Amino acid sequence: MILVTGAAGKSGTAVIRALAAQGVPARGLVRRPEQEAPLLAAGAVETEVGDMRHPGSLAQACRGVDAVYHICPNMSPDEQEIGARLIAAAQEQRLSHIVYHSVLHPQVEAMPHHWAKMRVEEMLFTAGLPVTILQPAAYMQNIAGVWGQILDEGIYRVPYPVETRISLVDLEDVAQAAARVLTDPDLRGGTYELCGPQPLSQADVAAILSKTLGRRVRAEAIDPLEWRQGAEAAGIGGYQLDGLLKMFDYYRQVGFTGSGWLLAQLLGRPATTFEQFIQRLIPT
């Protein structure tokens, strides 16, 4: 049995589906009872309700499992504290494997939520248990947040220059790679960067959207202040808002790119291209 923490989110649900497709039993840790039924429908054989921020929840969830795939709540200010609790629970239960869902380039201190994941990686290396780290790039699925705008206005707006190059990855590819790492002992102990086939500028993204949708879509950079006002109106604030703004500032200065070679090796096939992903979104 494999425990997937943060299982109700899009990453956790995708990993549950990938494990179920291989016939691997998984228990999903969710925060609210109403999240149990959808996760069971996705293929989990068990669910556990608990809050990773509360003492005892991770200890309870780890009982009776062999390994854990740990996904912390997205951009949580408690990432390091939760990581320490997860490690303590895994040590207590003597789990055979911890796989940590980290992020591409956690070494960058300028992005606080990346840096927090690096600190958790550091703790994991001294945990005395077999540990594997996955470092996915930005998800192709994130475009869903502006999909309606793209279809309605033909504009793809981003809070950084349209020349900014970013490596994107299909979450379904990440989930399949996670399932392989969880089930192949030869892959234990590695740190794996997971990126799609090629970095894309935001102008490249708009060109692919134009080609695939059969209509013109242009990329447009918006002022970070304008983006911030929209985010605050949507209820985003505090640590999450600060982290996103610092991440966008880093993107403006450096971009966010990596190699897609390793993901293809883990998948045993070419990784999904952005054009292939967009084709999946278009109703047939």
Secondary structure by P-SEA (a helix, b strand, c coil): cbbbcccccaaaaaaaaaaaaacbbbbbbbccccaaaaaaaacccccccccccccaaaaaaacccccccccccccccaaaaaaaaaaaaaaaacccbbbbbccccccccccaaaaaaaaaaaaaaacccbbbbbbbcccccccccaaaaaaacccccccccccbbbbbbcaaaaaaaaaaaacccccccbbbbbbccccccaaaaaaaaaaaacbbbbbbbccaaaaaaaaaaaccccaaaaaaaaaaaaaacccbbbbaaaaaaaaccccccaaaaaaaaccc
